């Protein structure tokens, strides 16, 4: 679907041309935790596997 067509649907129907869901409380908490910088990070996938002993 072209962007012009998408805008037409949005403006004419006053709704998005696709289904979406609002995140629940658990998902919102996970997003906030990830954005806070408190999660562990790894330099690479190999680094992750090494630290997880996989």
C-alpha positions, 0 to 999 in steps of 0.5 A, a space after each residue: 500500500 502506498 503512503 498516499 493511500 495510507 494517508 487517505 485511509 487514515 484521514 477518510 476513515 479516521 483510523 489506521 489501515 492496520 490492526 494494532 494493540 496497546 501494550 499491556 502493563 508487563 510489556 510497558 514495564 519491560 520497555 521501560 527497563 530496557 530504555 533505562 539502561 539497567 539491562 546487561 549488554 554484550 559486545 557481540 553475540 559471541 560475547 553473549 554466548 561465552 558469558 552464558 556458557 553456551 
